[in-house]
Amino acid sequence: MEKKRDYYEILGVSRTATQEEIKRAYRQLARKYHPDVSTEPDAEARFKEINEAYQVLSDPEKRAAYDRYGHAGPPGVGFDFGFRDPFEIFEEVFGDLGFGFRTSRRRGPRRGADLRYDLRLQFEEAVFGCQKEIEIARWEACPNCRGSGAEPGTTPVRCHECNGTGQVRRVQHSLFGAFVNVMTCPVCGGAGEVIRTPCHQCQGTGKVHVLRRLTVNIPAGVDTGTQIRLAGEGEPGERGGPPGNLYIVLEVEPHPYFRRQGDDLIVELVINVAQAALGARVTVPTLEGEEQIDIPPGTQTGAIFRLRGRGVPHLRREGRGDLLILTRVEVPTKLTREQRELFQKLAATLGGESIVEVRPPTFLERLREALGL
């Protein structure tokens, strides 16, 4: 498979370019490679490539995702930018200014717009997966006229202004000669047809606003920022075009004591000085319930114990991450008389000299080592 070119390289801008610089670069290149005026043999392919790059870099959210993950998307998740018709984008940026380009493409089928829905999950729902019911308001094809916009039993008629072409030509004369300006027909809006008897249910728009309930299957192992695409659940297309997609963007609530690092879980275990010095069998929490582990004698603050396969399931592949148990030795701040006497006896056996040693690994360094970072 041919490797996709960098979007910044396609538009000829730097990664720190402003939105205005990106739009300016797009306008120059889109004019140059528009298939209606360019003589380059690969003009249409270049035109689509330029529009794809502009669609991503002109949208702050899409640009941020691209800057972080590139074309591939988050590991194991990926994303679909839902690219639109490049000629639609061109007309949105340039408006109905003509430029001598043909606009008949607008009369063809047009894909519906994509929709976004933000869904908040509990920590356990994201880890193990679940089903969620959502309600989303969207436009759908009118059931009365089946999306035509005309009252049943009637049909649209050819527009008298543009004679069915969807565009009108205006000739302007100046000292430099005559200029032909091609614009979208103001009467039919580029459709080439006019509805004489609009549908009473949708008032001729061909669409009605409905509230739809959908079931979303959340796979195990998702995290904040994961996107789930529901194909065809976006806005309906126009003139027979396919519907857009619905993108479910997930946000996961934090857990009271588990922290997530990729597919590994981290939990902090507090032990007292006696347990650290003598060793002990202690109970630790896992996602499936409590489990006992052995703390060896002489355990220091920052020691890490690993329970393999007790972490988060890998998204879209077999296996799970690990549970990392980080120990912290808690020194008591208040002692009873008996405890003080015992510590004094212990201190007498340990000696009172301070020893300077080579700096041991810090807590963060131990964690990075355990995670293989």
C-alpha positions in Angstrom: 0.0 0.0 0.0 1.3 3.4 -1.0 2.3 5.5 2.0 0.1 8.6 2.5 1.9 12.0 2.3 2.1 14.3 5.3 -0.9 16.8 5.2 1.4 19.7 6.1 3.7 18.8 3.2 0.7 18.6 0.8 -0.4 22.1 1.7 3.2 23.4 1.9 2.8 24.8 5.4 4.7 24.3 8.7 3.2 22.4 11.7 2.9 25.7 13.5 0.9 27.3 10.7 -2.2 29.4 11.7 -5.7 28.6 10.4 -5.4 31.6 8.2 -2.1 30.4 6.7 -3.6 27.0 6.1 -6.7 28.4 4.4 -4.5 30.7 2.2 -2.4 27.8 1.1 -5.4 25.7 0.3 -7.0 28.5 -1.8 -3.9 28.8 -3.9 -3.4 25.0 -4.5 -7.2 24.3 -5.0 -7.4 26.9 -7.8 -4.2 25.6 -9.4 -5.3 21.9 -9.4 -9.1 22.2 -9.9 -9.8 19.6 -12.7 -11.8 22.1 -14.6 -8.8 24.4 -15.2 -5.7 22.4 -14.6 -3.8 20.8 -17.5 -1.8 18.5 -15.1 -2.4 14.8 -15.8 -2.9 14.0 -12.1 -4.9 17.2 -11.4 -8.0 15.4 -10.0 -5.9 13.2 -7.7 -3.9 16.2 -6.5 -7.1 18.2 -6.0 -8.6 15.4 -3.8 -5.4 15.1 -1.8 -5.3 18.9 -1.2 -8.9 18.9 0.0 -8.3 15.9 2.3 -5.4 17.6 3.9 -7.4 20.9 4.3 -10.4 19.1 5.8 -8.2 17.7 8.6 -5.9 20.7 9.3 -8.7 23.2 9.2 -10.6 21.4 12.0 -8.9 21.9 15.4 -10.0 18.6 16.8 -9.0 16.6 13.7 -5.7 18.5 13.5 -4.9 17.7 17.1 -5.6 14.0 16.6 -3.5 14.0 13.4 -0.6 15.8 15.1 -0.5 13.3 17.9 -1.1 10.0 16.0 -0.6 10.7 12.3 -2.7 8.9 9.6 -2.9 5.6 11.6 -4.7 7.0 14.7 -4.4 5.8 18.3 -2.7 2.3 18.6 -5.3 -0.4 18.4 -8.1 2.0 17.8 -7.5 4.1 14.7 -9.9 6.8 13.5 -11.9 7.6 10.5 -12.0 11.3 9.5 -15.1 10.8 7.4 -13.8 12.7 4.3 -16.3 14.7 2.3 -16.7 15.4 -1.3 -13.7 17.7 -2.2 -15.9 19.8 -4.6 -18.2 20.6 -1.6 -15.3 21.9 0.4 -14.0 23.9 -2.5 -17.4 25.6 -3.0 -17.7 26.3 0.8 -14.3 28.0 0.9 -14.7 30.0 -2.4 -18.5 30.5 -2.2 -20.6 31.1 -5.3 -17.9 33.3 -6.9 -17.8 31.2 -10.1 -14.1 31.4 -11.1 -15.3 29.8 -14.4 -15.5 26.4 -12.8 -18.4 24.0 -13.5 -20.7 23.5 -10.5 -22.9 20.7 -12.0 -21.3 18.2 -9.6 -23.5 19.8 -6.8 -26.6 18.3 -8.5 -25.3 14.7 -7.9 -25.7 12.7 -4.8 -24.2 14.2 -1.7 -23.1 12.3 1.4 -24.8 13.3 4.7 -23.0 15.1 7.5 -21.3 13.1 10.3 -22.5 13.5 13.8 -20.7 13.4 17.2 -22.0 12.1 20.5 -20.0 12.4 23.8 -20.5 9.4 26.1 -19.2 9.2 29.7 -18.4 5.8 31.1 -17.6 4.5 34.5 -14.1 3.0 34.9 -15.3 -0.6 35.1 -17.5 -0.1 32.0 -14.5 1.0 30.0 -12.3 -1.8 31.2 -14.7 -4.7 30.7 -17.0 -3.4 28.0 -20.7 -2.8 28.1 -23.8 -1.9 26.2 -25.2 1.7 26.4 -28.5 3.1 25.3 -28.2 6.7 23.9 -30.7 9.1 22.4 -29.6 11.3 19.6 -31.6 14.0 17.7 -31.0 14.0 14.0 -32.6 14.8 10.6 -34.1 11.8 8.7 -35.8 11.5 5.3 -39.4 12.5 5.6 -41.6 9.4 5.7 -44.5 11.2 3.9 -42.6 12.2 0.8 -39.7 9.8 1.1 -37.2 12.6 1.1 -38.3 14.2 -2.2 -39.8 17.3 -0.6 -42.9 17.1 -2.9 -46.4 16.2 -1.7 -47.2 12.6 -2.6 -48.9 12.5 -6.0 -46.9 15.5 -7.3 -43.5 15.8 -8.8 -40.9 18.6 -8.9 -40.7 20.6 -12.2 -37.8 21.9 -14.1 -36.5 25.2 -12.9 -37.4 28.0 -15.4 -34.4 30.2 -14.3 -31.6 27.8 -15.1 -33.5 25.4 -17.4 -32.6 22.5 -15.1 -28.8 23.0 -15.1 -28.6 24.2 -11.5 -26.5 27.2 -12.5 -26.9 30.6 -14.1 -24.4 32.6 -16.1 -24.0 36.4 -15.7 -22.0 38.4 -18.2 -20.3 41.5 -16.8 -18.8 44.1 -19.1 -15.8 46.3 -18.2 -13.0 48.2 -19.8 -11.0 45.0 -20.0 -13.8 43.0 -21.8 -16.7 40.7 -20.9 -16.4 38.4 -17.9 -18.7 35.4 -17.5 -19.6 34.6 -13.9 -21.1 31.2 -13.2 -23.2 30.9 -10.1 -25.6 28.5 -8.4 -29.1 29.1 -9.5 -30.8 31.3 -6.8 -34.2 29.9 -7.5 -33.6 26.1 -7.2 -30.4 26.3 -5.1 -28.5 24.2 -7.7 -31.1 21.3 -7.7 -32.3 22.1 -11.3 -35.9 21.5 -10.1 -38.5 23.4 -8.2 -41.1 22.0 -5.9 -44.5 23.5 -6.7 -46.5 21.6 -4.0 -44.3 21.1 -0.9 -44.9 18.2 1.4 -47.1 19.2 4.2 -45.1 17.2 6.8 -41.6 18.5 6.0 -42.6 21.8 4.3 -40.6 20.8 1.2 -37.2 20.2 2.9 -37.4 16.4 2.5 -36.3 16.0 6.1 -37.9 15.7 9.6 -36.2 16.1 13.0 -36.5 12.9 15.1 -35.2 11.6 18.4 -33.6 8.2 17.9 -32.6 5.6 20.5 -29.5 3.6 19.6 -27.7 0.7 21.3 -23.9 1.1 21.4 -21.6 -1.8 22.0 -18.6 -0.7 24.0 -15.6 -3.1 23.6 -13.5 -4.0 26.5 -10.3 -1.8 27.0 -11.5 1.5 25.7 -10.2 4.7 27.2 -10.8 8.5 27.1 -10.6 9.7 23.6 -11.6 6.4 21.9 -14.0 6.9 19.0 -16.6 4.3 18.0 -18.0 4.8 14.5 -21.6 3.8 13.8 -21.7 3.7 10.0 -24.8 5.3 8.4 -26.2 6.7 11.6 -25.4 10.3 10.8 -27.4 12.9 8.8 -29.2 11.6 5.7 -27.6 12.2 2.3 -29.0 14.6 -0.3 -30.3 13.6 -3.8 -29.8 9.9 -3.1 -26.4 10.3 -1.4 -25.4 7.9 1.4 -26.0 9.0 5.1 -23.1 10.2 7.2 -21.7 8.4 10.2 -22.2 8.8 13.9 -19.0 9.0 16.0 -19.2 8.1 19.7 -16.4 9.9 21.6 -15.7 8.3 25.0 -14.7 9.9 28.3 -13.9 7.6 31.2 -14.4 8.6 34.8 -11.4 8.2 37.1 -11.3 5.4 39.7 -11.0 6.0 43.4 -7.6 4.2 43.7 -6.7 2.6 40.4 -4.7 4.6 37.9 -4.3 3.6 34.3 -1.1 3.6 32.3 -1.9 2.2 28.9 -3.3 -1.3 29.6 -1.6 -1.5 33.0 -3.2 -0.6 36.3 -1.4 1.0 39.2 -2.5 0.9 42.8 -0.6 2.2 45.8 -0.3 0.0 48.9 0.5 1.5 52.3 2.3 -0.8 54.8 3.6 -0.1 58.3 7.2 -0.3 59.3 6.8 -3.7 61.0 5.3 -5.2 57.8 8.1 -3.7 55.8 10.8 -4.9 58.1 9.5 -8.4 58.9 7.5 -9.1 55.8 3.8 -9.9 55.7 0.9 -11.3 53.8 -1.5 -8.5 52.8 -4.7 -8.0 50.8 -4.7 -5.9 47.7 -7.6 -4.9 45.5 -8.0 -6.0 41.9 -10.7 -5.5 39.3 -12.1 -8.9 40.1 -12.0 -8.5 43.9 -9.4 -8.7 46.7 -6.2 -10.9 46.4 -3.4 -11.7 48.8 0.3 -11.1 48.1 3.4 -11.7 50.1 5.5 -8.7 51.1 9.1 -9.9 51.6 11.1 -8.7 54.6 13.0 -5.5 54.1 10.6 -4.0 51.6 11.3 -0.3 51.0 9.1 2.6 49.9 8.8 2.5 46.1 9.1 -1.3 45.7 6.9 -2.5 42.9 5.1 -5.9 42.8 3.4 -7.1 39.5 0.3 -9.2 39.1 0.4 -10.3 35.5 -2.9 -10.4 33.6 -4.8 -8.4 36.2 -4.9 -5.1 34.2 -7.0 -3.8 31.4 -8.0 -6.1 28.4 -6.1 -5.2 25.3 -8.4 -3.5 22.8 -9.2 -5.7 19.8 -6.7 -8.4 20.7 -6.2 -11.1 23.2 -4.7 -10.7 26.6 -4.6 -8.1 29.4 -2.2 -5.7 31.0 -0.7 -6.1 34.5 -1.5 -4.7 37.9 1.4 -2.8 39.4 1.4 -2.5 43.2 3.5 0.4 44.5 4.4 0.1 48.1 4.8 3.0 50.5 6.1 2.5 54.0 4.2 4.7 56.5 6.1 5.9 59.5 3.8 6.5 62.5 3.5 10.1 63.6 1.8 9.3 67.0 3.1 6.6 69.3 1.7 5.1 72.5 4.1 4.9 75.5 4.5 1.1 74.8 5.3 1.7 71.1 7.8 4.4 72.0 9.6 2.1 74.4 9.7 -0.6 71.8 11.2 1.7 69.2 13.7 3.0 71.6 14.9 -0.6 72.4 15.0 -1.2 68.6 17.0 2.0 68.0 19.6 1.0 70.6 20.3 -2.2 68.6 20.5 -0.5 65.2 23.0 2.2 66.2 22.7 5.9 65.7 25.2 6.8 63.0 23.9 8.3 59.7 25.3 6.7 56.5 25.5 8.5 53.2 24.8 6.2 50.2 24.6 6.5 46.5 21.2 7.9 45.6 18.7 5.1 45.2 16.2 5.1 42.3 13.3 7.5 42.8 9.7 6.4 42.9 9.2 7.7 39.4 12.3 5.9 38.1 11.1 2.6 39.6 7.7 3.1 38.0 9.2 3.8 34.6 11.5 0.7 34.9 8.5 -1.5 35.8 6.5 -0.2 32.9 9.5 -0.6 30.5 9.5 3.1 29.6 
